[in-house]
Structures are given as structure tokens and as C-alpha cells.
Amino acid sequence: MTRKEAIDLYTSIASVSVSDLSSEAFIAAVKPRVKMLKLHEEYGKVQKELSEATKPKGYKEGDATDKWDKKYGEAMQSWLDEEVDIDTRVWSAEDVDALRKANKDTKGVVWDLILNHMLKDE
């Protein structure tokens, strides 16, 4: 899993209510969720750091940003593409079904992410 995938997954599941999960399924998800939360928080810091690090010397508000944008984008993409060691495949099909029933308003794209990244290989 790349940093980008982990950040996207965390952002998507952060609003999913997990209160209807069994204690076992909830506990299994805590460790990867906390790791993804830390990565999400780190992402904000990296954005700020890279923005400052790639800012052209002598930049003034209103100056062209094409070169800055390109350098920042390349650096950020490189960071996001790095692999992270987070085992997110912690839920059974029954767990995901319980989540769906408890989160009926959650969009399909979130369920796609959950199925692709959090469903155990059974």
C-alpha cells in the first residue's frame, strides 16, 4: 500500500461508524486506523514543508508559480508513492456487511476502498 492509498483510505473511513462491529473486528481495525491517522497528520506537515522547501527564492505574491508547482508536485508525488507497511486487511465479509447496514448513507466509493483494502483474504 502506498502512502496515498493509506491517506485516501483513512479519509474515507474516518466518518464510517464502527460501533456496530464486534469487539474483535473493532480491535483489529484500531491498529491500522491509528497508523493511517498518523500518516494523515504527517501528510499535512509534509505539504507545508515541501511548499516552503520548493518556494522560489525571492518569491512575491502574484509571481508566476509554474516552476514552483511543478517542483512541489513532483516532490509530493514521490513522497505519496512510497510504500508503507500497514496491514489493513482486518475485516471479514460479515464485518463489512455489518458496517454497510450501520452506514447506509455512505457512498459506494468508500465501500470500494474498504473492500479493496480492508477485506481479509479468506
C-alpha positions in Angstrom: 0.0 0.0 0.0 1.3 3.4 -0.9 1.1 6.5 1.4 -1.5 7.9 -1.0 -3.7 4.8 -0.7 -3.4 4.8 3.1 -4.3 8.5 3.3 -7.2 8.1 1.0 -8.4 5.1 2.9 -8.2 6.9 6.2 -10.0 9.9 4.9 -12.8 7.7 3.6 -13.3 5.5 6.7 -12.9 8.3 9.2 -16.6 9.1 9.1 -17.8 5.4 9.0 -19.4 4.4 12.2 -17.8 1.3 13.6 -19.9 1.0 16.7 -21.9 -2.0 15.3 -18.8 -4.1 14.7 -18.0 -6.9 17.0 -15.3 -6.1 19.7 -12.9 -8.4 17.8 -13.4 -6.6 14.5 -13.2 -3.2 16.1 -10.0 -4.0 18.0 -8.5 -5.5 14.8 -9.1 -2.2 13.0 -7.7 0.1 15.7 -4.0 -0.5 14.9 -4.1 0.2 11.1 -6.5 3.1 11.7 -4.1 4.8 14.2 -1.2 4.2 11.8 -3.2 5.8 8.9 -4.2 8.7 11.2 -0.6 9.3 12.0 0.2 9.2 8.2 -2.7 11.6 7.5 -1.3 14.0 10.1 2.2 13.7 8.7 0.8 14.4 5.2 -0.2 17.9 6.4 3.2 18.6 7.7 4.9 17.3 4.6 2.7 19.5 2.4 3.8 22.6 4.4 7.5 21.6 4.5 7.6 20.9 0.7 5.8 24.1 0.0 8.4 26.1 1.9 11.3 24.0 0.6 10.3 24.4 -3.1 9.3 28.1 -2.8 11.4 30.1 -5.3 13.9 32.4 -3.7 12.6 36.0 -3.7 9.0 34.9 -4.4 6.4 37.6 -4.1 2.6 37.3 -4.1 1.4 37.4 -7.7 4.6 35.9 -9.2 4.2 33.0 -11.6 4.1 29.7 -9.8 4.5 27.2 -12.7 8.0 26.1 -11.8 7.2 26.0 -8.1 4.0 24.0 -8.7 6.0 21.5 -10.9 8.8 21.0 -8.3 6.3 20.7 -5.4 4.1 18.3 -7.3 7.0 16.0 -8.3 8.3 16.0 -4.7 4.8 15.4 -3.2 4.1 12.6 -5.7 7.3 10.9 -4.9 6.5 11.0 -1.2 2.9 9.8 -1.8 4.1 6.9 -4.0 6.3 5.4 -1.3 5.1 2.1 0.2 4.1 1.9 3.8 3.8 -1.2 6.0 0.2 -1.1 7.2 -1.8 -4.3 7.3 -5.3 -3.1 6.7 -6.9 -6.4 5.7 -8.6 -6.9 9.0 -12.4 -7.3 8.3 -14.4 -10.3 7.2 -17.2 -10.1 4.7 -19.6 -10.3 7.7 -17.9 -7.3 9.3 -18.2 -5.2 6.1 -21.9 -6.2 5.9 -22.5 -5.0 9.4 -20.7 -1.7 8.6 -22.9 -1.3 5.5 -26.1 -1.8 7.5 -24.9 0.8 10.1 -23.7 3.3 7.4 -26.5 3.3 4.8 -25.7 6.9 3.6 -22.0 6.1 2.9 -21.1 6.4 -0.7 -20.2 3.4 -2.9 -16.6 4.7 -3.5 -16.0 4.3 0.3 -17.2 0.7 0.2 -15.0 0.1 -2.9 -12.0 1.3 -0.9 -13.0 -0.8 2.2 -13.4 -3.9 0.0 -10.2 -3.4 -1.8 -8.1 -2.6 1.2 -9.7 -3.8 4.4 -11.4 -7.1 3.5 -9.4 -10.1 4.7 -8.1 -12.5 2.1 -10.1 -15.5 3.1 
